[in-house]
Amino acid sequence: MNANAGLVAAIGGVIALISTGCGPRVPDPPPRVGREDAGMHLSRIGKVWVLAAEDQGVLQGDPLGVVSFRVREETVFSFARGAEPHRTVARDEVFAMASGAELHCTVEGSLPLAARAFWKGREVWVTLESAGGRLPRRCTGGAFPAKVRDVGAWSAVYVLRDDRLVPVEPPTVRDVLLPQ
């Protein structure tokens, strides 16, 4: 009887060892992390995005009397969460007039902006749409014939690449937006 009792005890010990396992307990896998909101991801890189452009040229037969021009324009797109999105335009213009005068003008103002960030595959895409408007022009060196600058409505789709917003649509938009 003692031999059977010893055998039963040994089998019970093996069963207990198998049921509890050998070695340290394997930890539970980490919780699955959801994807960050596209707008939050974009805001971590920049809340304000800038486009700077320069242009110059010579005109013939301009109805306003402009012979040549030099323009520097900076457009700031602000679409931080919790703030009203807007597009701010700041232009410095130099016009050589047919009369011989050189006019130095500035155009500044803000326009409403609709911005939407979303994930497309593994990339953050952004749609920007801005209404047009008329922005006041202030000049020194004489009076420029056009007292306002008509800014047209504008829309584009960008994709976040590295730390830049690169245009995707329409194909005519080629300007990269940089975080400020």
C-alpha angles and dihedrals in degrees: 000000000000091000091055091047090052091049092050091049092050092049090048090052092050091049091049091049093049093047094051095039131222126275131009123338114265109240121238114261114263116268115270110257117221123226116274116248109266092231092052091048091052092046091056088062098040141339092194124045125195135208116190122187137171128199137174136174152147122253131202123203095001109176091220092054097249113153098177138355142196118197133182115188129185119189118191120199113200117186105149116159113267094021129094107259115238144167115227119198123198117179129181110197132186116190127187106206129209087243090063094253121131114214125200111201138176129201118193136166148112131254129193116266132199113205130180126178121196142161118256108181106314096334134086112237124192130199116202124189125176130182119231124247148163117266123194119251120213119193139186125199094044142331118301112216094232110063093187136041115227109220113196127224111271138194135172143160119230134187123211110242116174102317097331136085106230119197119246105166137065098028091222092067109087103157118116117216117223126199115252 
